[in-house]
């Protein structure tokens, strides 16, 4: 969705669609602690397929008792906290059924927080024999080793605001929580995701695409090993 058909996948050509970035949504309901927005969007993907979308998004502030329930843990006394929950829906507003062959869309959420020189993002994942094949770290080139560390079943990602990059974790090994800690300001940020994917569905998808994915990743790892650089996923 971020690159016009025919353009190379480089940061210079990366353009976020306006409906995700700058275009306003319409408020259809608002209370003291909750608001619901809607929008209609038309987006063309890299393959030239045109999507018509109806989007609905609700944002609700959480009280302390809600936060305790969502996290499954007591909120420590003396800790200041603010929390919110979102519910997001995408509906196919076009006449044609979406298909994997022409492309699909998913719900994508963005949180933007003030970086510091001591901010680290922490992403836990399920350790499996092929976990390294389900973690993507080279969307726009290899992330420098001093910015991304594998430790057991955790990714630690330095976020100081001076380098733009991206990582991805397949739903088959993703855990429902991730976060960051700002050691400079003593601020912990957590995100709790209610993922509806079941592992068997992910395995079915991997069965369809796994061979080509493993071959491509294997070739990439071999090239990096030959260059003397630390291979992606060498955390086992």
C-alpha positions in Angstrom: 0.0 0.0 0.0 3.0 2.3 0.5 4.6 2.0 -3.0 3.1 2.9 -6.4 3.1 0.0 -9.0 6.6 -0.3 -10.5 8.5 1.7 -7.8 11.4 0.0 -6.0 10.9 -0.8 -2.3 13.2 1.9 -0.9 12.6 4.5 1.9 12.8 7.3 -0.7 9.6 5.9 -2.5 7.8 5.1 0.8 4.5 7.1 1.0 1.9 6.3 3.6 -1.7 6.6 2.2 -3.5 9.7 3.4 -6.3 7.7 5.0 -3.8 6.1 7.4 -1.8 9.3 8.0 -3.4 12.7 7.4 -7.0 12.5 6.3 -9.7 13.1 9.0 -12.3 10.6 10.2 -15.9 11.5 11.0 -17.0 11.4 14.6 -20.3 9.4 14.8 -20.5 9.1 18.6 -18.7 10.6 21.6 -19.1 10.4 25.4 -16.9 11.5 28.3 -14.5 8.5 27.9 -15.2 7.0 24.4 -15.4 8.1 20.8 -16.3 6.3 17.6 -15.0 7.4 14.1 -15.8 6.2 10.6 -14.2 6.8 7.2 -14.5 5.6 3.6 -11.2 5.0 1.7 -10.0 4.0 -1.7 -6.5 2.5 -1.9 -4.5 0.9 -4.7 -1.9 -1.7 -3.9 1.4 -2.4 -5.5 -0.2 -4.9 -7.8 -2.6 -2.3 -9.1 -5.7 -3.7 -7.3 -8.2 -1.1 -6.1 -9.7 -1.4 -2.7 -12.8 0.3 -1.4 -13.0 0.3 2.3 -15.4 1.3 5.1 -13.5 1.8 8.4 -14.8 2.1 11.9 -12.7 2.8 14.9 -13.6 3.2 18.6 -11.2 4.6 21.3 -12.1 4.1 25.0 -10.2 5.3 28.0 -9.6 2.6 30.6 -10.0 3.0 34.3 -7.6 1.5 36.9 -9.8 -1.6 37.4 -10.0 -2.1 33.6 -6.2 -1.8 33.3 -5.8 -4.4 36.0 -8.1 -6.8 34.2 -6.5 -6.3 30.8 -3.0 -6.8 32.1 -3.9 -9.7 34.4 -1.8 -8.0 37.1 -2.2 -5.5 39.9 -1.3 -1.9 39.1 1.3 -1.0 41.7 0.4 1.8 44.0 2.3 5.0 43.4 2.6 4.4 39.7 0.9 7.0 37.4 -0.8 5.3 34.4 -2.9 6.2 31.4 -4.5 3.6 29.2 -6.9 3.2 26.3 -8.4 0.5 24.2 -9.3 0.5 20.5 -11.7 -1.6 18.5 -11.1 -1.5 14.7 -13.2 -2.8 11.8 -12.5 -2.9 8.0 -15.3 -3.7 5.6 -15.1 -4.5 1.9 -17.2 -1.7 0.4 -16.5 -2.8 -3.2 -18.4 -5.2 -5.5 -15.6 -7.7 -5.9 -14.6 -10.3 -3.2 -11.0 -9.8 -2.0 -8.5 -12.6 -2.8 -5.0 -13.5 -1.7 -4.0 -13.5 -5.4 -4.8 -9.8 -5.9 -3.9 -8.8 -2.4 -5.5 -8.4 1.0 -5.6 -5.6 3.7 -5.2 -5.9 7.4 -5.8 -3.7 10.4 -2.7 -1.7 11.1 -2.3 0.5 14.2 0.4 3.0 15.0 1.6 4.4 18.3 4.0 7.3 18.3 6.0 8.1 21.4 8.8 10.6 22.2 12.1 8.7 21.8 15.1 9.1 24.0 18.7 7.8 23.9 17.7 5.1 26.4 14.5 3.8 24.9 14.3 0.1 24.2 11.4 -1.7 22.6 10.9 -5.3 23.9 9.1 -7.9 21.8 8.6 -11.4 23.3 7.8 -14.3 21.0 7.2 -18.0 21.1 10.5 -19.9 20.7 10.2 -22.6 18.0 12.7 -24.4 15.8 11.8 -22.2 12.9 11.2 -18.9 14.8 14.0 -17.1 12.9 12.1 -17.7 9.7 9.0 -16.0 11.1 10.8 -12.8 12.2 11.4 -10.1 9.5 14.1 -7.5 10.2 15.2 -6.5 6.7 12.3 -4.5 5.2 14.6 -1.6 4.3 18.0 -3.2 4.7 19.7 -4.9 7.5 19.3 -3.3 10.9 22.6 -2.6 12.6 23.6 -5.1 15.2 23.8 -2.4 17.9 20.1 -1.6 17.4 18.6 -5.1 17.4 19.4 -7.9 19.8 18.0 -11.4 20.1 18.1 -12.8 23.7 16.4 -16.1 24.2 12.8 -15.5 23.1 12.9 -11.7 23.2 13.7 -9.1 20.6 15.2 -5.9 22.0 15.1 -2.9 19.6 16.8 0.4 20.3 14.5 3.4 19.4 16.3 6.7 19.8 14.7 8.5 16.9 17.9 8.6 14.8 17.3 5.6 12.6 14.2 4.5 10.7 13.6 0.7 10.4 10.9 -1.9 10.9 10.6 -5.4 12.3 7.8 -8.0 12.0 6.7 -11.1 13.9 4.5 -13.8 12.3 1.2 -14.4 14.3 2.2 -18.0 14.7 4.9 -17.1 17.2 3.7 -13.6 18.3 2.7 -13.1 21.9 -0.3 -10.8 22.9 2.0 -8.2 24.6 4.9 -6.0 23.7 6.3 -2.8 25.0 9.1 -0.4 25.5 11.0 1.1 28.4 12.5 4.6 28.6 15.3 4.3 31.1 15.9 8.0 30.9 12.4 9.1 31.9 11.4 5.9 33.8 8.4 5.3 31.5 7.0 1.9 30.6 4.7 1.6 27.6 2.8 -1.7 27.0 0.5 -2.8 24.2 -1.8 -5.7 24.6 -3.2 -7.2 21.4 -6.1 -9.5 21.2 -5.0 -11.6 18.2 -7.8 -13.7 16.7 -5.4 -15.9 14.7 -5.1 -19.5 15.7 -1.9 -21.3 15.3 -3.4 -23.9 13.0 -4.5 -21.1 10.6 -1.0 -19.7 10.6 0.4 -23.2 10.0 -2.0 -23.6 7.0 -0.7 -20.3 5.6 2.9 -21.3 6.1 2.2 -24.6 4.4 1.2 -22.7 1.3 4.1 -20.2 1.3 6.7 -21.8 3.7 8.9 -23.5 1.1 9.6 -20.3 -0.9 9.9 -18.3 2.3 12.4 -20.7 3.9 14.4 -20.9 0.6 14.5 -17.1 0.3 15.5 -16.6 3.9 18.0 -19.4 3.7 19.7 -17.8 0.8 19.8 -14.5 2.6 21.4 -16.0 5.7 24.0 -17.8 3.6 25.0 -14.5 1.9 25.3 -12.8 5.2 27.3 -15.6 6.7 29.6 -15.5 3.7 30.1 -11.7 4.2 31.1 -12.4 7.8 28.1 -10.6 9.3 25.9 -11.9 12.0 23.0 -13.8 10.4 19.4 -12.7 11.1 17.9 -15.0 13.7 21.2 -16.4 15.1 19.8 -16.4 18.6 19.5 -20.2 19.1 
